Amino acid sequence: MKQEYQDLILQACSAKSLQIGAKIQTLWSGYGQIVRIHLQGCDRPSVVVKHVMFPQESRHPGGWNTDISHQRKVRSYQVESHWYQNYSTNDQCRVPLCLAAQSFGDEQLIVLEDLDAVGFPERRMSVRDAEVKACLCWIANFHGLFLGVSPQGLWPVGTYWHLETRPDELEAMADQKLKAAAGKIDSILNLCCFKTILHGDAKLANFCFSEDGLRVAAVDFQYVGGGCGMKDVIYFLGSCMDERECEKRVPAYLDYYFSELRVSVSEQVNFAELEEEWRGLFAFAWTDFQRFLLGWMPGHHKINRYSKRLTREVLSELNRTSK
């Protein structure tokens, strides 16, 4: 790590010295890495540094090495830096504190609080009921906190699969009926009356758990932006349950999400109208993600009987209302 980067970290943390620790992970398509930095001479034992390095030649796992893909990623890191520097949450939707963020040409550093050190040391590959609810509680409180807030400096429409940012994947789709309906589905979601700020990539892997699994904090805000809260909900549920679990458990988890959302929104909000609208958009949000998957990776395990059933229902509804 270059000395000027180390100096930034030392200054941000008022530390006397540092030691570069283990790499936590490599960023998607080889765009850098996340590392833990151990500190001496300050009140923080460590920080986590997201070090973005735009590659000369990207290595996308799915082969999507296009300029559109590259520019989307560049924008995503700019958005994430802006998010951490200009937005704040609360203990009900905990995120790491941003200590510093700076660009150095084609490289960027974001220095973040180490969530492991402040009570969120656990990661989950699979989750129990209480842990699913902990994440849904975080999502609901996040949506409640930012309900009606304009996503200034963020993505106008959040989520990494937003149709406008995925023309290549749309073109690659074999499902012609869904392909033809993609614009209408996107429009219905975007024109909802109640909008919030979305996490945009609210999968299980982006939640850090307390040791007992009852509290969570979230990371990775590259695709944070505006929209209907159902997008985060469907993406999270699909990230931790298979098709059989979805059929069995989604209705109760939706009820739980809305019960938590009700508590978190302002009393001035007509919650009955919000809930009715967003429940009506649940299948549309799931189908919108299905559209992305069918173009991006048509063999993906999330393309299953549950997602196909919801897609058929949405297409049937659109067909009825267009007559």
N, C-alpha and C positions, 0 to 999 in steps of 0.2 A: 504494500500500500504506500502510495506516494506520501512524502513528508507533509505536503500541504493538506492532504486529507487527514492525516494524523493530527495536524495542528488544529484543524477545524473541530475535530472530536474533542481534543483536550480542552480547547477554549469553551466549547458548548457545555462541557460537563464540569468545568473548573477543576480538572484533574491534573496531577503532576506527571503521570506517565501512563502508558497503556501497553497492553500485550494483545496481539491479534490471536483470537481463539479459533474455534472450529467453524468451518463453513456449515451453515444451517441448510442451505439449499442453493442450487443454481437456478437463476431466473429462466422463465419460459423462452425457448428458442435460443438459449445461449446469450441472453441480453445482460449478463452480469451475475451477481451472486449476493446472498445475504449471509453476513458473518457476525459472530458474537465477538465483541471487543471487551476485554477485561481491563478495569481501571484501577489505578492506585492514587491515593491522595485526595479522594473526594467521597461524598456520601453515597455514591452509586457503585456497586461492585462491578457492574457491567452495563453495556448498551448493545443494541442490535443495529447494525448498519446495512442498509439496502444500497448496494453499490451497482448502479446501472452503467453498463458500458455498451454503447450501440455498436454492434459488430459490422465489419465490412461485408460479411456474408452470413446471413442468418441460417439457422438450422432448425426449421420448424418440424416437429415430429410427424405432422400430417402432410408435409410437403408443400404447405402454403407459403412459399417464399416469394411473395410479390411485393411491389412497392406499396400497394394499398395496405397490406399486412404490416409492413415496416412502419409506415406513417401512423397507423392506428396505435402501434405499440409506443412509438415516440410520444404521441399525444397522451397516451394513458399514463406515462410516467410524469408528464407535466401536470396532468390532472391530479395525480396522487400527491405530488409535492404541494400543489395549491390547497388540496383538501387538508393535509396535515397542518399547514401553516395558517389556514384561515377559518377552519371550522372546529368546533369542540362539542363533545357529548357530555354524558353524565355517568354516574355509577351504574345505572340500569342498562346502559349500552356502552360498555367500557371499550376504549381503544387505547393503543399506546400513545403516550405523550411524545410529541415531536420536539426534539431538542435542537435540531438544526437541519436545514435543507439548502443545498447549494449546487449549482451546475458548474462544471469545469469543461467547457467545450462539449465534446460528445460523451462526457461522463457526468454522472449525477450521484450525489450522496444524500441519503436521508438518514439522519441519526435518530433512533427511536428508543424509548424506554424499553428495557428488557422485561417483557411480561412474565417470564419465568421467575424473575426476582421479586415480583410484587404480587404473587399469589395465583398465577395461572401457568403452572409448569407442565400441564398434561395436554397431550394430543390424543385424538381418538380415531381409530380406523373403523370402529363400529360403536353404536351408542344404545344405551338403555332408554327406556321411556323418559326418565327424569332428565337425561342429558339432551334428548330431543327437545323437551320442553324448555330447558335452559336456553337453548339456541333460539327457539321460537320467541321466547320472552325477550331476548336481546333484539331480535328483528322487529318485534312489535313496538318496543320502546324506542328504537331507532326511528321507525316510521312515524310514531306519534310525535317525537321530538321535532322532526323536520316536516310535518304535515303542512302543506301550503307554503313552504320555504322555496324560493327560487334558487335553482342550482347555479349560482353565479360562479364562473370560473371552472365549473365541472362539465361533465358531458350533459348536453341538453336533455338527452334521453339516456338513462343509465343502462347497464348490463353490457357484457362483452359481445353478446350475440345480436344486438340491435340491428334490424334489417338494413338501415341506411349505411351501416359500416361493413356490411357483409355481401356486397354484390357478387363476388366470385363464388361464394358458397351457394347463393341463390341460383346462379346460372348453372351450377353443377347438379342441381336437384333433378332426380328422375321422376319424382312424384308430381305429375303435372297438375293435378287438382289442387294440391296444397300450394304448389308454386304459384298458380294463378290467383289463389286467395291470400297470398302472403301480404300484399300491400294493404288489403282490406283489414286483415287481422291486426297488422301494425297500427293502422289508423284508428281502429276501435280502441286499442290499448292507449294510444297517445292522446286521444280525445276524452279520456275519462275526466269527470268533474273534480274528483279528489286525487290530488297528486302529492307525492312526498319526495324525499331524496332516497334513492336506493343504494344499498351497498354495492350491488352490481356483480358480485362474484361470491355470493353467500353460501359457499359449499362447506361441508363439514371440515375439510382440511384447513379452512381459514378461521376456525375458531380455536381458541386456547382455553383449556378448562382448569378450574381449580382442582385440587386433589380429590375432593369428594364429588366432582362432576356437576355441582349444583350452580356454579357461577361460570360465566364465560366472558371472554374479551375477543374482539375480532380484529383481523389484520387484512392487508391487501386491498387497498382502495383505488386501484387503477381504473376501475370502471364505475366509480360512484357518479350518480347523476339523477335526473328527474324521472318520474314515472309512477305507474301503478304499483302499489306494494305487493301485489300478487306475484310479480316477477321474482322477487327475492324468496318468497315463500315456496313457490313451486320448485325453484332451483335447489333450495336447501333440502326439501323433502325428497326430491329425486336423487340427491347426492348421498343419502344415507338409508334408503329403503329400496328393496326390489319390487317388482310388479305385484307380487302377492301381498306384501306388506302395505303397499300403497292402496290397493283395493280395500284392505281391511282397516287400515289405521288413519288414512288421510282425513276422513270426515271429522273424527274426534280432534285431530291436531289442528284442523282449521278452526273448530270451535274454540280451542285453547288460544290460538293466535288472536282471534277477535276478542276474546275475554281480556287478554292482556293489552291489546290495542285500545280497548274501551277505557281502561284505567289511565292510559298514558296520554290521551288526546285532551285538548282543551274542552271545557264545558260548552263553549260557543259553537262547537262542531256538531252538526246533526249526525250523530253516530249511526242512527238507523239507516239513513240514506247512504252513508259511506259504506257500511257493511253490505247493504243490498247491492251497491254498485260493484264493489270489489269481489264479492262472492260470485256475481254474474260474470266476472272477467277471469276467474280462476282457470277454467278450461281454455280460454283464449291465450292466457299467459303460458300454460303448459304446451299448447299447440305451437305457439310462437317459438319456443325453445326446440320443439320437435322439428320445426322447419329448418332451424340452424343445423341441427345434428344430421338431418338427411342430406344436406349439401356438404357438410364438413367431413363427416365420417359415417357413412350410411351403415356400417357394420357395428356401430357403437352399442354397448349393452343397455344403454338407457332407452333405446328404441325398442320398446317391449309392448306387450299386449295392453297394459294400462295406458301408456301414452298414445297408442294407436286408437284405442277406444275413445279417448277424449278428442283426438283429432277428427275422428269420424263424426262425433257429436257436433263439433264446432262447424265443420263443413256442411253438415245437414242443416244446422241453424242458419248459416249464411245463405244456403240455397233456398230455404223457406222465406226468409226475409227479403230476398231479392226478387221474388215473384210478385 
